[in-house]
Structures are given as structure tokens and as C-alpha cells.
């Protein structure tokens, strides 16, 4: 199970009206206990709206059944 342990997001523009946003997550670091992802969010014109970095802590539910 992945638990969010930190997030940092920089909103670069204001999206005031409809349209489409696409988010792409790119792993920066992955091991058995932690993952760090860079998330790039762009609009329908491919202009960057937001960039975020998210750190996840990975927990083994078999070894930690109290977290279920």
C-alpha cells in the first residue's frame, strides 16, 4: 500500500474555464520502502499548468496487518 508522506505543488497558471488537463507522473526514485514522483500537469494547448513532487511511503500489508 502506498501512503503519501510529502507533496509539493507549484501552480503556474490559473485555469478558469473548462478544458482538459493531463497529468503525467514520472518516477524519480523507486525502492521497496519509498517512491518519489514528479507530476507534470498541462492543458489542452500543452501549456504547463502545475508541477508537483510527491513522496510515497510503501507499506507491506502482510507484514503490517494493523494498517488494513
PDB file of N, CA, C, O and CB in Angstrom:
ATOM      1  N   UNK A   1       0.847  -1.148   0.000  1.00  0.00           N
ATOM      2  CA  UNK A   1       0.000   0.000   0.000  1.00  0.00           C
ATOM      3  C   UNK A   1       0.906   1.228   0.000  1.00  0.00           C
ATOM      4  O   UNK A   1       1.940   1.249   0.668  1.00  0.00           O
ATOM      5  CB  UNK A   1      -0.971  -0.012   1.212  1.00  0.00           C
ATOM      6  N   UNK A   2       0.510   2.239  -0.749  1.00  0.00           N
ATOM      7  CA  UNK A   2       1.278   3.490  -0.817  1.00  0.00           C
ATOM      8  C   UNK A   2       0.580   4.555   0.018  1.00  0.00           C
ATOM      9  O   UNK A   2      -0.622   4.782  -0.114  1.00  0.00           O
ATOM     10  CB  UNK A   2       1.440   3.971  -2.292  1.00  0.00           C
ATOM     11  N   UNK A   3       1.357   5.201   0.879  1.00  0.00           N
ATOM     12  CA  UNK A   3       0.846   6.286   1.725  1.00  0.00           C
ATOM     13  C   UNK A   3       1.593   7.564   1.372  1.00  0.00           C
ATOM     14  O   UNK A   3       2.822   7.569   1.317  1.00  0.00           O
ATOM     15  CB  UNK A   3       1.005   5.948   3.248  1.00  0.00           C
ATOM     16  N   UNK A   4       0.868   8.632   1.137  1.00  0.00           N
ATOM     17  CA  UNK A   4       1.507   9.899   0.828  1.00  0.00           C
ATOM     18  C   UNK A   4       2.205  10.456   2.058  1.00  0.00           C
ATOM     19  O   UNK A   4       1.584  10.593   3.111  1.00  0.00           O
ATOM     20  CB  UNK A   4       0.485  10.902   0.297  1.00  0.00           C
ATOM     21  N   UNK A   5       3.479  10.777   1.941  1.00  0.00           N
ATOM     22  CA  UNK A   5       4.210  11.329   3.085  1.00  0.00           C
ATOM     23  C   UNK A   5       4.650  12.771   2.861  1.00  0.00           C
ATOM     24  O   UNK A   5       4.955  13.471   3.828  1.00  0.00           O
ATOM     25  CB  UNK A   5       5.420  10.473   3.384  1.00  0.00           C
ATOM     26  N   UNK A   6       4.693  13.234   1.617  1.00  0.00           N
ATOM     27  CA  UNK A   6       5.023  14.630   1.334  1.00  0.00           C
ATOM     28  C   UNK A   6       4.544  14.988  -0.066  1.00  0.00           C
ATOM     29  O   UNK A   6       4.564  14.160  -0.978  1.00  0.00           O
ATOM     30  CB  UNK A   6       6.551  14.881   1.472  1.00  0.00           C
ATOM     31  N   UNK A   7       4.114  16.232  -0.219  1.00  0.00           N
ATOM     32  CA  UNK A   7       3.751  16.725  -1.547  1.00  0.00           C
ATOM     33  C   UNK A   7       4.102  18.206  -1.633  1.00  0.00           C
ATOM     34  O   UNK A   7       3.927  18.965  -0.680  1.00  0.00           O
ATOM     35  CB  UNK A   7       2.234  16.494  -1.841  1.00  0.00           C
ATOM     36  N   UNK A   8       4.596  18.587  -2.791  1.00  0.00           N
ATOM     37  CA  UNK A   8       4.901  19.985  -3.070  1.00  0.00           C
ATOM     38  C   UNK A   8       4.378  20.257  -4.464  1.00  0.00           C
ATOM     39  O   UNK A   8       4.723  19.547  -5.408  1.00  0.00           O
ATOM     40  CB  UNK A   8       6.448  20.300  -2.948  1.00  0.00           C
ATOM     41  N   UNK A   9       3.546  21.282  -4.604  1.00  0.00           N
ATOM     42  CA  UNK A   9       2.982  21.617  -5.913  1.00  0.00           C
ATOM     43  C   UNK A   9       3.145  23.104  -6.177  1.00  0.00           C
ATOM     44  O   UNK A   9       2.913  23.935  -5.298  1.00  0.00           O
ATOM     45  CB  UNK A   9       1.490  21.215  -5.994  1.00  0.00           C
ATOM     46  N   UNK A  10       3.547  23.427  -7.393  1.00  0.00           N
ATOM     47  CA  UNK A  10       3.646  24.814  -7.835  1.00  0.00           C
ATOM     48  C   UNK A  10       2.635  25.026  -8.950  1.00  0.00           C
ATOM     49  O   UNK A  10       2.760  24.449 -10.031  1.00  0.00           O
ATOM     50  CB  UNK A  10       5.096  25.162  -8.312  1.00  0.00           C
ATOM     51  N   UNK A  11       1.633  25.857  -8.682  1.00  0.00           N
ATOM     52  CA  UNK A  11       0.617  26.182  -9.679  1.00  0.00           C
ATOM     53  C   UNK A  11       1.149  27.365 -10.494  1.00  0.00           C
ATOM     54  O   UNK A  11       1.387  28.447  -9.958  1.00  0.00           O
ATOM     55  CB  UNK A  11      -0.780  26.519  -9.004  1.00  0.00           C
ATOM     56  N   UNK A  12       1.326  27.144 -11.764  1.00  0.00           N
ATOM     57  CA  UNK A  12       1.978  28.125 -12.621  1.00  0.00           C
ATOM     58  C   UNK A  12       0.995  29.040 -13.337  1.00  0.00           C
ATOM     59  O   UNK A  12       1.349  30.161 -13.701  1.00  0.00           O
ATOM     60  CB  UNK A  12       2.831  27.426 -13.630  1.00  0.00           C
ATOM     61  N   UNK A  13      -0.226  28.580 -13.542  1.00  0.00           N
ATOM     62  CA  UNK A  13      -1.258  29.356 -14.224  1.00  0.00           C
ATOM     63  C   UNK A  13      -2.587  29.113 -13.507  1.00  0.00           C
ATOM     64  O   UNK A  13      -2.713  28.213 -12.676  1.00  0.00           O
ATOM     65  CB  UNK A  13      -1.354  28.969 -15.746  1.00  0.00           C
ATOM     66  N   UNK A  14      -3.563  29.935 -13.852  1.00  0.00           N
ATOM     67  CA  UNK A  14      -4.914  29.747 -13.341  1.00  0.00           C
ATOM     68  C   UNK A  14      -5.786  29.223 -14.467  1.00  0.00           C
ATOM     69  O   UNK A  14      -5.883  29.843 -15.526  1.00  0.00           O
ATOM     70  CB  UNK A  14      -5.489  31.069 -12.759  1.00  0.00           C
ATOM     71  N   UNK A  15      -6.409  28.101 -14.243  1.00  0.00           N
ATOM     72  CA  UNK A  15      -7.322  27.515 -15.234  1.00  0.00           C
ATOM     73  C   UNK A  15      -8.732  27.921 -14.821  1.00  0.00           C
ATOM     74  O   UNK A  15      -9.310  27.320 -13.916  1.00  0.00           O
ATOM     75  CB  UNK A  15      -7.171  25.929 -15.323  1.00  0.00           C
ATOM     76  N   UNK A  16      -9.287  28.936 -15.478  1.00  0.00           N
ATOM     77  CA  UNK A  16     -10.566  29.498 -15.055  1.00  0.00           C
ATOM     78  C   UNK A  16     -11.767  28.869 -15.756  1.00  0.00           C
ATOM     79  O   UNK A  16     -12.864  28.868 -15.196  1.00  0.00           O
ATOM     80  CB  UNK A  16     -10.569  30.974 -15.298  1.00  0.00           C
ATOM     81  N   UNK A  17     -11.597  28.350 -16.932  1.00  0.00           N
ATOM     82  CA  UNK A  17     -12.725  27.815 -17.687  1.00  0.00           C
ATOM     83  C   UNK A  17     -12.482  26.352 -18.008  1.00  0.00           C
ATOM     84  O   UNK A  17     -11.431  25.794 -17.692  1.00  0.00           O
ATOM     85  CB  UNK A  17     -12.953  28.620 -18.981  1.00  0.00           C
ATOM     86  N   UNK A  18     -13.477  25.743 -18.643  1.00  0.00           N
ATOM     87  CA  UNK A  18     -13.392  24.331 -18.994  1.00  0.00           C
ATOM     88  C   UNK A  18     -12.177  24.014 -19.842  1.00  0.00           C
ATOM     89  O   UNK A  18     -11.341  24.876 -20.111  1.00  0.00           O
ATOM     90  CB  UNK A  18     -14.633  23.907 -19.719  1.00  0.00           C
ATOM     91  N   UNK A  19     -12.098  22.815 -20.240  1.00  0.00           N
ATOM     92  CA  UNK A  19     -10.944  22.352 -20.991  1.00  0.00           C
ATOM     93  C   UNK A  19     -10.417  21.090 -20.358  1.00  0.00           C
ATOM     94  O   UNK A  19     -11.002  20.559 -19.414  1.00  0.00           O
ATOM     95  CB  UNK A  19      -9.850  23.428 -21.054  1.00  0.00           C
ATOM     96  N   UNK A  20      -9.348  20.630 -20.863  1.00  0.00           N
ATOM     97  CA  UNK A  20      -8.798  19.356 -20.414  1.00  0.00           C
ATOM     98  C   UNK A  20      -7.440  19.576 -19.779  1.00  0.00           C
ATOM     99  O   UNK A  20      -6.626  20.361 -20.266  1.00  0.00           O
ATOM    100  CB  UNK A  20      -8.692  18.361 -21.581  1.00  0.00           C
ATOM    101  N   UNK A  21      -7.211  18.873 -18.692  1.00  0.00           N
ATOM    102  CA  UNK A  21      -5.891  18.830 -18.067  1.00  0.00           C
ATOM    103  C   UNK A  21      -5.391  17.399 -18.133  1.00  0.00           C
ATOM    104  O   UNK A  21      -6.156  16.453 -17.945  1.00  0.00           O
ATOM    105  CB  UNK A  21      -5.935  19.347 -16.588  1.00  0.00           C
ATOM    106  N   UNK A  22      -4.110  17.250 -18.399  1.00  0.00           N
ATOM    107  CA  UNK A  22      -3.491  15.926 -18.452  1.00  0.00           C
ATOM    108  C   UNK A  22      -2.325  15.917 -17.478  1.00  0.00           C
ATOM    109  O   UNK A  22      -1.458  16.789 -17.524  1.00  0.00           O
ATOM    110  CB  UNK A  22      -3.018  15.565 -19.904  1.00  0.00           C
ATOM    111  N   UNK A  23      -2.312  14.918 -16.593  1.00  0.00           N
ATOM    112  CA  UNK A  23      -1.226  14.775 -15.616  1.00  0.00           C
ATOM    113  C   UNK A  23      -0.407  13.536 -15.976  1.00  0.00           C
ATOM    114  O   UNK A  23      -0.955  12.466 -16.241  1.00  0.00           O
ATOM    115  CB  UNK A  23      -1.786  14.669 -14.152  1.00  0.00           C
ATOM    116  N   UNK A  24       0.912  13.703 -15.978  1.00  0.00           N
ATOM    117  CA  UNK A  24       1.821  12.593 -16.256  1.00  0.00           C
ATOM    118  C   UNK A  24       2.767  12.471 -15.071  1.00  0.00           C
ATOM    119  O   UNK A  24       3.457  13.425 -14.713  1.00  0.00           O
ATOM    120  CB  UNK A  24       2.612  12.810 -17.602  1.00  0.00           C
ATOM    121  N   UNK A  25       2.792  11.278 -14.460  1.00  0.00           N
ATOM    122  CA  UNK A  25       3.692  11.022 -13.344  1.00  0.00           C
ATOM    123  C   UNK A  25       4.956  10.317 -13.826  1.00  0.00           C
ATOM    124  O   UNK A  25       4.889   9.328 -14.556  1.00  0.00           O
ATOM    125  CB  UNK A  25       2.989  10.182 -12.269  1.00  0.00           C
ATOM    126  N   UNK A  26       6.097  10.837 -13.412  1.00  0.00           N
ATOM    127  CA  UNK A  26       7.393  10.276 -13.805  1.00  0.00           C
ATOM    128  C   UNK A  26       8.139   9.897 -12.527  1.00  0.00           C
ATOM    129  O   UNK A  26       8.395  10.759 -11.687  1.00  0.00           O
ATOM    130  CB  UNK A  26       8.230  11.297 -14.678  1.00  0.00           C
ATOM    131  N   UNK A  27       8.490   8.622 -12.370  1.00  0.00           N
ATOM    132  CA  UNK A  27       9.189   8.232 -11.144  1.00  0.00           C
ATOM    133  C   UNK A  27      10.616   8.777 -11.116  1.00  0.00           C
ATOM    134  O   UNK A  27      11.378   8.602 -12.068  1.00  0.00           O
ATOM    135  CB  UNK A  27       9.211   6.707 -11.010  1.00  0.00           C
ATOM    136  N   UNK A  28      10.966   9.440 -10.014  1.00  0.00           N
ATOM    137  CA  UNK A  28      12.338   9.916  -9.817  1.00  0.00           C
ATOM    138  C   UNK A  28      13.147   8.904  -9.012  1.00  0.00           C
ATOM    139  O   UNK A  28      14.348   8.735  -9.226  1.00  0.00           O
ATOM    140  CB  UNK A  28      12.340  11.285  -9.105  1.00  0.00           C
ATOM    141  N   UNK A  29      12.471   8.238  -8.088  1.00  0.00           N
ATOM    142  CA  UNK A  29      13.153   7.276  -7.211  1.00  0.00           C
ATOM    143  C   UNK A  29      12.130   6.235  -6.781  1.00  0.00           C
ATOM    144  O   UNK A  29      11.035   6.583  -6.339  1.00  0.00           O
ATOM    145  CB  UNK A  29      13.802   7.987  -5.957  1.00  0.00           C
ATOM    146  N   UNK A  30      12.481   4.962  -6.909  1.00  0.00           N
ATOM    147  CA  UNK A  30      11.585   3.883  -6.507  1.00  0.00           C
ATOM    148  C   UNK A  30      12.408   2.790  -5.845  1.00  0.00           C
ATOM    149  O   UNK A  30      13.357   2.273  -6.434  1.00  0.00           O
ATOM    150  CB  UNK A  30      10.793   3.322  -7.726  1.00  0.00           C
ATOM    151  N   UNK A  31      12.040   2.439  -4.613  1.00  0.00           N
ATOM    152  CA  UNK A  31      12.590   1.243  -3.983  1.00  0.00           C
ATOM    153  C   UNK A  31      11.457   0.571  -3.216  1.00  0.00           C
ATOM    154  O   UNK A  31      10.296   0.945  -3.387  1.00  0.00           O
ATOM    155  CB  UNK A  31      13.804   1.590  -3.035  1.00  0.00           C
ATOM    156  N   UNK A  32      11.761  -0.390  -2.393  1.00  0.00           N
ATOM    157  CA  UNK A  32      10.709  -1.166  -1.732  1.00  0.00           C
ATOM    158  C   UNK A  32      10.034  -0.413  -0.591  1.00  0.00           C
ATOM    159  O   UNK A  32       8.975  -0.835  -0.128  1.00  0.00           O
ATOM    160  CB  UNK A  32      11.284  -2.453  -1.206  1.00  0.00           C
ATOM    161  N   UNK A  33      10.617   0.691  -0.128  1.00  0.00           N
ATOM    162  CA  UNK A  33      10.045   1.431   1.001  1.00  0.00           C
ATOM    163  C   UNK A  33       9.600   2.848   0.669  1.00  0.00           C
ATOM    164  O   UNK A  33       8.833   3.446   1.424  1.00  0.00           O
ATOM    165  CB  UNK A  33      11.035   1.487   2.102  1.00  0.00           C
ATOM    166  N   UNK A  34      10.071   3.395  -0.449  1.00  0.00           N
ATOM    167  CA  UNK A  34       9.764   4.791  -0.756  1.00  0.00           C
ATOM    168  C   UNK A  34       9.765   5.013  -2.263  1.00  0.00           C
ATOM    169  O   UNK A  34      10.522   4.388  -3.006  1.00  0.00           O
ATOM    170  CB  UNK A  34      10.774   5.734  -0.074  1.00  0.00           C
ATOM    171  N   UNK A  35       8.890   5.928  -2.692  1.00  0.00           N
ATOM    172  CA  UNK A  35       8.850   6.358  -4.086  1.00  0.00           C
ATOM    173  C   UNK A  35       8.737   7.876  -4.127  1.00  0.00           C
ATOM    174  O   UNK A  35       8.052   8.480  -3.302  1.00  0.00           O
ATOM    175  CB  UNK A  35       7.665   5.691  -4.848  1.00  0.00           C
ATOM    176  N   UNK A  36       9.413   8.486  -5.092  1.00  0.00           N
ATOM    177  CA  UNK A  36       9.310   9.923  -5.319  1.00  0.00           C
ATOM    178  C   UNK A  36       8.897  10.115  -6.777  1.00  0.00           C
ATOM    179  O   UNK A  36       9.539   9.595  -7.690  1.00  0.00           O
ATOM    180  CB  UNK A  36      10.669  10.670  -4.995  1.00  0.00           C
ATOM    181  N   UNK A  37       7.815  10.869  -6.979  1.00  0.00           N
ATOM    182  CA  UNK A  37       7.266  11.075  -8.320  1.00  0.00           C
ATOM    183  C   UNK A  37       7.214  12.564  -8.649  1.00  0.00           C
ATOM    184  O   UNK A  37       6.860  13.387  -7.805  1.00  0.00           O
ATOM    185  CB  UNK A  37       5.858  10.452  -8.433  1.00  0.00           C
ATOM    186  N   UNK A  38       7.568  12.891  -9.869  1.00  0.00           N
ATOM    187  CA  UNK A  38       7.391  14.227 -10.425  1.00  0.00           C
ATOM    188  C   UNK A  38       6.118  14.161 -11.274  1.00  0.00           C
ATOM    189  O   UNK A  38       5.978  13.273 -12.115  1.00  0.00           O
ATOM    190  CB  UNK A  38       8.661  14.697 -11.281  1.00  0.00           C
ATOM    191  N   UNK A  39       5.198  15.092 -11.058  1.00  0.00           N
ATOM    192  CA  UNK A  39       3.933  15.102 -11.795  1.00  0.00           C
ATOM    193  C   UNK A  39       3.839  16.400 -12.583  1.00  0.00           C
ATOM    194  O   UNK A  39       3.910  17.493 -12.021  1.00  0.00           O
ATOM    195  CB  UNK A  39       2.713  14.947 -10.831  1.00  0.00           C
ATOM    196  N   UNK A  40       3.680  16.262 -13.882  1.00  0.00           N
ATOM    197  CA  UNK A  40       3.595  17.391 -14.805  1.00  0.00           C
ATOM    198  C   UNK A  40       2.143  17.506 -15.269  1.00  0.00           C
ATOM    199  O   UNK A  40       1.590  16.551 -15.814  1.00  0.00           O
ATOM    200  CB  UNK A  40       4.575  17.211 -16.028  1.00  0.00           C
ATOM    201  N   UNK A  41       1.523  18.668 -15.057  1.00  0.00           N
ATOM    202  CA  UNK A  41       0.118  18.865 -15.425  1.00  0.00           C
ATOM    203  C   UNK A  41       0.049  19.953 -16.483  1.00  0.00           C
ATOM    204  O   UNK A  41       0.530  21.068 -16.283  1.00  0.00           O
ATOM    205  CB  UNK A  41      -0.756  19.240 -14.178  1.00  0.00           C
ATOM    206  N   UNK A  42      -0.562  19.606 -17.621  1.00  0.00           N
ATOM    207  CA  UNK A  42      -0.644  20.530 -18.762  1.00  0.00           C
ATOM    208  C   UNK A  42      -2.078  20.637 -19.266  1.00  0.00           C
ATOM    209  O   UNK A  42      -2.901  19.752 -19.029  1.00  0.00           O
ATOM    210  CB  UNK A  42       0.285  20.069 -19.904  1.00  0.00           C
ATOM    211  N   UNK A  43      -2.364  21.738 -19.967  1.00  0.00           N
ATOM    212  CA  UNK A  43      -3.703  21.943 -20.512  1.00  0.00           C
ATOM    213  C   UNK A  43      -3.787  21.421 -21.939  1.00  0.00           C
ATOM    214  O   UNK A  43      -2.850  20.813 -22.455  1.00  0.00           O
ATOM    215  CB  UNK A  43      -4.082  23.429 -20.468  1.00  0.00           C
ATOM    216  N   UNK A  44      -4.943  21.676 -22.568  1.00  0.00           N
ATOM    217  CA  UNK A  44      -5.183  21.161 -23.920  1.00  0.00           C
ATOM    218  C   UNK A  44      -4.246  21.765 -24.960  1.00  0.00           C
ATOM    219  O   UNK A  44      -4.101  21.204 -26.046  1.00  0.00           O
ATOM    220  CB  UNK A  44      -6.613  21.424 -24.322  1.00  0.00           C
ATOM    221  N   UNK A  45      -3.602  22.904 -24.653  1.00  0.00           N
ATOM    222  CA  UNK A  45      -2.623  23.511 -25.560  1.00  0.00           C
ATOM    223  C   UNK A  45      -1.195  23.090 -25.224  1.00  0.00           C
ATOM    224  O   UNK A  45      -0.239  23.608 -25.803  1.00  0.00           O
ATOM    225  CB  UNK A  45      -2.735  25.030 -25.510  1.00  0.00           C
ATOM    226  N   UNK A  46      -1.052  22.169 -24.306  1.00  0.00           N
ATOM    227  CA  UNK A  46       0.225  21.652 -23.828  1.00  0.00           C
ATOM    228  C   UNK A  46       1.009  22.694 -23.039  1.00  0.00           C
ATOM    229  O   UNK A  46       2.226  22.577 -22.893  1.00  0.00           O
ATOM    230  CB  UNK A  46       1.054  21.163 -24.995  1.00  0.00           C
ATOM    231  N   UNK A  47       0.312  23.721 -22.526  1.00  0.00           N
ATOM    232  CA  UNK A  47       0.946  24.691 -21.633  1.00  0.00           C
ATOM    233  C   UNK A  47       0.980  24.096 -20.232  1.00  0.00           C
ATOM    234  O   UNK A  47      -0.009  23.524 -19.773  1.00  0.00           O
ATOM    235  CB  UNK A  47       0.186  26.064 -21.645  1.00  0.00           C
ATOM    236  N   UNK A  48       2.100  24.226 -19.559  1.00  0.00           N
ATOM    237  CA  UNK A  48       2.235  23.671 -18.211  1.00  0.00           C
ATOM    238  C   UNK A  48       1.405  24.500 -17.234  1.00  0.00           C
ATOM    239  O   UNK A  48       1.556  25.719 -17.153  1.00  0.00           O
ATOM    240  CB  UNK A  48       3.729  23.636 -17.769  1.00  0.00           C
ATOM    241  N   UNK A  49       0.533  23.829 -16.502  1.00  0.00           N
ATOM    242  CA  UNK A  49      -0.316  24.466 -15.504  1.00  0.00           C
ATOM    243  C   UNK A  49       0.247  24.309 -14.098  1.00  0.00           C
ATOM    244  O   UNK A  49       0.152  25.221 -13.277  1.00  0.00           O
ATOM    245  CB  UNK A  49      -1.716  23.890 -15.566  1.00  0.00           C
ATOM    246  N   UNK A  50       0.830  23.149 -13.826  1.00  0.00           N
ATOM    247  CA  UNK A  50       1.298  22.848 -12.477  1.00  0.00           C
ATOM    248  C   UNK A  50       2.398  21.792 -12.557  1.00  0.00           C
ATOM    249  O   UNK A  50       2.387  20.929 -13.436  1.00  0.00           O
ATOM    250  CB  UNK A  50       0.123  22.362 -11.573  1.00  0.00           C
ATOM    251  N   UNK A  51       3.328  21.874 -11.641  1.00  0.00           N
ATOM    252  CA  UNK A  51       4.326  20.824 -11.492  1.00  0.00           C
ATOM    253  C   UNK A  51       4.338  20.448 -10.014  1.00  0.00           C
ATOM    254  O   UNK A  51       4.341  21.317  -9.141  1.00  0.00           O
ATOM    255  CB  UNK A  51       5.758  21.289 -11.995  1.00  0.00           C
ATOM    256  N   UNK A  52       4.345  19.153  -9.746  1.00  0.00           N
ATOM    257  CA  UNK A  52       4.280  18.684  -8.365  1.00  0.00           C
ATOM    258  C   UNK A  52       5.294  17.572  -8.144  1.00  0.00           C
ATOM    259  O   UNK A  52       5.724  16.897  -9.079  1.00  0.00           O
ATOM    260  CB  UNK A  52       2.860  18.194  -8.020  1.00  0.00           C
ATOM    261  N   UNK A  53       5.659  17.403  -6.891  1.00  0.00           N
ATOM    262  CA  UNK A  53       6.566  16.326  -6.488  1.00  0.00           C
ATOM    263  C   UNK A  53       5.910  15.651  -5.298  1.00  0.00           C
ATOM    264  O   UNK A  53       5.525  16.314  -4.335  1.00  0.00           O
ATOM    265  CB  UNK A  53       8.024  16.864  -6.134  1.00  0.00           C
ATOM    266  N   UNK A  54       5.785  14.345  -5.362  1.00  0.00           N
ATOM    267  CA  UNK A  54       5.066  13.579  -4.348  1.00  0.00           C
ATOM    268  C   UNK A  54       5.953  12.448  -3.843  1.00  0.00           C
ATOM    269  O   UNK A  54       6.543  11.709  -4.630  1.00  0.00           O
ATOM    270  CB  UNK A  54       3.735  13.019  -4.914  1.00  0.00           C
ATOM    271  N   UNK A  55       6.041  12.321  -2.524  1.00  0.00           N
ATOM    272  CA  UNK A  55       6.796  11.229  -1.914  1.00  0.00           C
ATOM    273  C   UNK A  55       5.813  10.268  -1.270  1.00  0.00           C
ATOM    274  O   UNK A  55       4.937  10.677  -0.507  1.00  0.00           O
ATOM    275  CB  UNK A  55       7.825  11.760  -0.867  1.00  0.00           C
ATOM    276  N   UNK A  56       5.963   8.988  -1.583  1.00  0.00           N
ATOM    277  CA  UNK A  56       5.101   7.931  -1.052  1.00  0.00           C
ATOM    278  C   UNK A  56       5.914   6.975  -0.196  1.00  0.00           C
ATOM    279  O   UNK A  56       7.044   6.625  -0.536  1.00  0.00           O
ATOM    280  CB  UNK A  56       4.402   7.166  -2.194  1.00  0.00           C
ATOM    281  N   UNK A  57       5.332   6.563   0.909  1.00  0.00           N
ATOM    282  CA  UNK A  57       5.917   5.510   1.742  1.00  0.00           C
ATOM    283  C   UNK A  57       5.182   4.224   1.419  1.00  0.00           C
ATOM    284  O   UNK A  57       3.951   4.194   1.432  1.00  0.00           O
ATOM    285  CB  UNK A  57       5.824   5.854   3.280  1.00  0.00           C
ATOM    286  N   UNK A  58       5.924   3.157   1.128  1.00  0.00           N
ATOM    287  CA  UNK A  58       5.341   1.876   0.756  1.00  0.00           C
ATOM    288  C   UNK A  58       5.296   0.982   1.991  1.00  0.00           C
ATOM    289  O   UNK A  58       6.305   0.778   2.665  1.00  0.00           O
ATOM    290  CB  UNK A  58       6.149   1.203  -0.392  1.00  0.00           C
ATOM    291  N   UNK A  59       4.092   0.445   2.277  1.00  0.00           N
ATOM    292  CA  UNK A  59       3.896  -0.397   3.448  1.00  0.00           C
ATOM    293  C   UNK A  59       3.411  -1.770   2.993  1.00  0.00           C
ATOM    294  O   UNK A  59       2.486  -1.867   2.186  1.00  0.00           O
ATOM    295  CB  UNK A  59       2.885   0.249   4.440  1.00  0.00           C
ATOM    296  N   UNK A  60       4.021  -2.812   3.497  1.00  0.00           N
ATOM    297  CA  UNK A  60       3.622  -4.191   3.209  1.00  0.00           C
ATOM    298  C   UNK A  60       2.488  -4.565   4.164  1.00  0.00           C
ATOM    299  O   UNK A  60       2.711  -4.709   5.366  1.00  0.00           O
ATOM    300  CB  UNK A  60       4.839  -5.185   3.353  1.00  0.00           C
ATOM    301  N   UNK A  61       1.276  -4.722   3.634  1.00  0.00           N
ATOM    302  CA  UNK A  61       0.126  -5.019   4.483  1.00  0.00           C
ATOM    303  C   UNK A  61       0.186  -6.416   5.094  1.00  0.00           C
ATOM    304  O   UNK A  61      -0.446  -6.662   6.121  1.00  0.00           O
ATOM    305  CB  UNK A  61      -1.146  -4.871   3.689  1.00  0.00           C
ATOM    306  N   UNK A  62       0.927  -7.325   4.490  1.00  0.00           N
ATOM    307  CA  UNK A  62       1.063  -8.666   5.065  1.00  0.00           C
ATOM    308  C   UNK A  62       1.895  -8.587   6.336  1.00  0.00           C
ATOM    309  O   UNK A  62       1.588  -9.259   7.321  1.00  0.00           O
ATOM    310  CB  UNK A  62       1.711  -9.647   4.048  1.00  0.00           C
ATOM    311  N   UNK A  63       2.936  -7.780   6.325  1.00  0.00           N
ATOM    312  CA  UNK A  63       3.805  -7.636   7.498  1.00  0.00           C
ATOM    313  C   UNK A  63       3.258  -6.621   8.499  1.00  0.00           C
ATOM    314  O   UNK A  63       3.684  -6.604   9.654  1.00  0.00           O
ATOM    315  CB  UNK A  63       5.205  -7.223   7.063  1.00  0.00           C
ATOM    316  N   UNK A  64       2.325  -5.780   8.072  1.00  0.00           N
ATOM    317  CA  UNK A  64       1.732  -4.766   8.943  1.00  0.00           C
ATOM    318  C   UNK A  64       0.207  -4.849   8.863  1.00  0.00           C
ATOM    319  O   UNK A  64      -0.427  -3.903   8.394  1.00  0.00           O
ATOM    320  CB  UNK A  64       2.225  -3.344   8.552  1.00  0.00           C
ATOM    321  N   UNK A  65      -0.398  -5.951   9.307  1.00  0.00           N
ATOM    322  CA  UNK A  65      -1.829  -6.150   9.137  1.00  0.00           C
ATOM    323  C   UNK A  65      -2.688  -5.123   9.876  1.00  0.00           C
ATOM    324  O   UNK A  65      -3.859  -4.955   9.535  1.00  0.00           O
ATOM    325  CB  UNK A  65      -2.194  -7.518   9.598  1.00  0.00           C
ATOM    326  N   UNK A  66      -2.140  -4.436  10.870  1.00  0.00           N
ATOM    327  CA  UNK A  66      -2.917  -3.443  11.601  1.00  0.00           C
ATOM    328  C   UNK A  66      -3.259  -2.231  10.747  1.00  0.00           C
ATOM    329  O   UNK A  66      -4.111  -1.432  11.137  1.00  0.00           O
ATOM    330  CB  UNK A  66      -2.163  -3.002  12.830  1.00  0.00           C
ATOM    331  N   UNK A  67      -2.620  -2.074   9.594  1.00  0.00           N
ATOM    332  CA  UNK A  67      -2.884  -0.940   8.707  1.00  0.00           C
ATOM    333  C   UNK A  67      -4.035  -1.209   7.743  1.00  0.00           C
ATOM    334  O   UNK A  67      -4.456  -0.300   7.027  1.00  0.00           O
ATOM    335  CB  UNK A  67      -1.635  -0.598   7.923  1.00  0.00           C
ATOM    336  N   UNK A  68      -4.551  -2.434   7.710  1.00  0.00           N
ATOM    337  CA  UNK A  68      -5.649  -2.757   6.792  1.00  0.00           C
ATOM    338  C   UNK A  68      -6.900  -2.008   7.145  1.00  0.00           C
ATOM    339  O   UNK A  68      -7.921  -2.161   6.475  1.00  0.00           O
ATOM    340  CB  UNK A  68      -5.930  -4.241   6.795  1.00  0.00           C
TER     341      UNK A  68
END
